[in-house]
């Protein structure tokens, strides 16, 4: 389940497990909204942490042809 913790002009989208029961989803949403100011929404908010530690990178083997 996906919901916005921000505003429409500046959305902060969050995904939670769709298999949670409704009460747990609502409880989680309220908790995340209450503490939304502690999340780093972009890499620029991760001050002091090297980007290579926070960014996901997938190395591809260029000798393997792409499936069409």
C-alpha positions in Angstrom: 0.0 0.0 0.0 1.3 3.4 -0.9 0.5 6.8 0.7 1.8 10.3 0.7 3.3 11.7 3.9 3.9 15.1 2.3 1.7 17.5 0.3 0.7 17.3 -3.3 3.2 19.9 -4.3 6.0 18.1 -2.5 5.0 14.4 -2.1 6.9 12.0 0.2 5.6 8.6 -0.9 5.9 5.6 1.4 5.1 2.0 0.8 3.9 -0.4 3.5 3.1 -4.1 3.3 -0.2 -4.5 1.6 -0.8 -7.7 3.6 -1.0 -5.8 6.9 -4.5 -5.6 8.4 -6.2 -2.3 8.1 -5.7 -1.3 11.8 -1.9 -1.9 11.4 -1.8 0.1 8.2 -3.5 3.1 9.9 -1.3 2.7 13.0 1.8 2.7 10.8 0.6 5.7 8.7 0.0 7.7 11.9 3.4 6.8 13.3 5.2 7.7 10.1 3.3 11.0 9.8 4.1 11.9 13.4 7.9 11.3 12.8 8.2 12.3 9.1 10.7 15.0 10.0 13.3 12.4 10.9 13.5 10.7 7.5 16.0 11.6 4.8 13.8 12.0 1.8 16.7 12.6 -0.6 20.4 11.9 -0.6 21.2 15.6 0.2 19.7 15.0 3.7 22.2 12.2 4.4 24.9 14.6 5.6 28.2 13.0 6.6 27.3 9.7 4.9 29.3 8.9 1.7 26.9 8.4 -1.3 28.6 5.1 -2.2 27.3 3.6 1.1 23.7 4.7 0.4 23.2 4.3 -3.3 22.3 1.0 -4.8 24.4 -0.1 -7.8 24.0 -3.1 -10.1 27.0 -4.1 -12.1 26.0 -5.6 -15.5 28.0 -7.9 -17.6 28.2 -6.2 -21.0 29.1 -9.6 -22.7 25.7 -11.0 -22.0 23.1 -9.9 -24.6 19.8 -8.3 -23.4 16.7 -10.4 -23.9 14.2 -8.9 -26.3 
